[in-house]
Amino acid sequence: MAAKKMSIIVTKGSLDWGYPPLILATTAASMGLDVTLFFTFYGLALLKKKLDLKVTTLGNAAMEMPMMGMHMAMPNLVGALPGMDGMATAMMKDLIKKKGVASIEELREMAKECEVRMIACQMTMDLFEYDRCDMIDGIEYAGAATYIETATNSEINLFI
């Protein structure tokens, strides 16, 4: 019996949005699914060799951080203040480290080890003038038609 297939379109490249597609992909691959990640637009940032990912505070009304024994929400207005992205990013990185959560770099390596197919959208590479030498090794470059072909043959398709 052929393995079930899963595809994920990755459109966001911030620290907080980088985790869901990589965690889902590595989990599904470890469960025997053939997984393809298609990185497009801002999601391409997750494939760069040198990562400088930040947390997105604006427009994230559900953002809560554990502090002082409770969960403190960050109102959108506070997110607009200068320096809040940096502070939220530092807090998130500290929390990730304290809880022993794998880094984005580690999750990318796990994805490679699990044979997750990672495709960088060539049109977006051209649009944003990214150079292939800035991207990690072991990825493919293709367009939307390649993703559509993959998606039509997948039982699970996600957009993140």
N, C-alpha and C positions, 0 to 999 in steps of 0.2 A: 504494500500500500504506500502510495506517495505521501510525503509529509505535507501537512497543511501549510498554507502560505499566509503571510501577514505582511502588509506594507504600511509604512507610516510616512506621511509628508511632514517634514520638519521645517517650519517657517519662522521660528523665533530663535534668536541666538543669545539670550541673556542667561545668567546663571540659574535663575529659578525656572526658566522654560527649557533649559538644556537637560534637566534631569528626567522628566517624564518619558520622552521618546527613547532615551538610552536605557533607562530601567526597564521599560516595557519590551524593548527589542532584545536585550540580553536575557530577560526572564523567558520570553517566548522561545528564543533560540535554545535555551537550556532545557526547555520542555519539548524540543524536537521540531519546532516549526522552522520553515525557511523564511527568514525575515529580510526585508529590504527597507532601508531608510533612504528617502529622497530629500536631500537638503536643498532648499531653495530660498531665495531672498535672504532675509536676515538669519535664517537657520544656517547658512554657510559659515557664519562665524564660529560655529561649533567644530568645524573641520580644520581650522587654522592651527598650524604648529604652535604658534605662540598665542595662548589664550589670555585675555584680559576681560573676563566676563563680569558683568555687574548685575545686581538685582534691579528689577523694574518696580519702582514704587508708585509712579503715577498710573492711575487707572486700575489699580489693584486693590479694590475696596475690601477684599477678604483677607488682606495681608495681616497676619497676627504673628507675633514673636513671643516665645516664652520668656518672661522677665519677672523677677521678684515673686516667683511662685504662682504666677497667673499668666494669662495670655493677653498681651496688650495689642490693640488694633492701631494701625497707623492711618489716620484720616488722610484722604487724598490731598487736602490743603497742605498738610505737613510735608507730603511727598514733593511738593513744588518748591519747598525751601532749598536754597543752595546748600550743598553738602549732604543732603538726605540720602541720595543714591549711594554715596560712598559709605555713610554710616550704616545703612541697611545692608550693604554688601559685606562690610566687615563683620556685622552681627551674624549674617547668614553663614559666612565662611567659618566663623568661630563655632557656631552651632553644628555645622557639618563635621568639623574636626572633633568636637567634644563627643558627638554621637557616633563617631567612627563610620560615617557614611563615605562611600567611595567618591573620589573626585571625578569631574567630567573627564579628565585625561585617563583615569583608571577605567572608567566605564567604556570609553572609546576602545581601549586596549582589550577589555573583556569582549566587546562586540566583535573585534577582529578575531579573537581566539575562538569565539562561538560561530565564526563564519557568517556574521551578519553582513549582508551586501550593503555598502554605503555608496550612494551616488550623489555627486555634486552636480547641480543643475548647470549645464554649460552656458545657457543663455544668461543666467544670473551671474556666472563668473565673468562673462563678457560685459554685461551691463555695469557691474560694479568695478570692473577692471582689476579683478583679482588675478594673481599669477599662480600657476600650479605649484611653483616652488614654495609658496607660502602655506600650502595645504599639507596635511599629514599624508604619509605614504599608505598605499593599500586601498585607495578609494577609486571609484570609477567616475567618469565624466560623461554625461548624456543629457538628453533633453526630455521634454514633457512626454513625447511619444513613447519613450522607454518606460517611463513611470506608468503611463496608461496601460501599456501592454502588461506590465507587472501587476497592476491593480486589477485588471480584468481576470487575471488568473489567480487571484488571492481570495481566500475565504474571509479575511479580516482586513479592512482598510481604515486607517485612522488619520486624522488631520490634526496636527499639534502645532 
